[in-house]
Amino acid sequence: MGASSRQHIDAAQQVSTLRSGDDLIIKVDGHFGFSVHKEFRSAYEEALKNAPPRRYVIDLKLTDYMDSSALGMLLVMRDHVGEQAEISLVNANSEIRSILDISNFHKIFNVA
């Protein structure tokens, strides 16, 4: 990651982004579900308007719950940013990791 970075936190403080070089880190705090769909989508759409990131990192460290709409949002993101972009889902707790495993998301995303 480069020396220059920019951070944005939305008004609800649930979705935040950090841009550093070719990386866009998106953090979801608390419940990752339909209630944050606009903020989540804006996070990666805004990045695509400028110099598109090559790597997207979805940091789930502060995420305590993920529902099926979050899985759908991740799939929409994959379609929107294109298959050439690397998307990683990181720092998931054991419950969320289980959801990702059952959903076979390790076949679509890098799950670490």
Secondary structure as UniProt FT lines:
FT   STRAND          5..9
FT   TURN            11..12
FT   STRAND          15..20
FT   TURN            21..22
FT   STRAND          23..28
FT   STRAND          30..32
FT   HELIX           34..36
FT   HELIX           37..49
FT   STRAND          55..59
FT   TURN            61..62
FT   STRAND          63..66
FT   HELIX           68..81
FT   TURN            83..84
FT   STRAND          86..90
FT   HELIX           94..102
FT   TURN            103..104
FT   HELIX           105..107
FT   STRAND          110..111
//
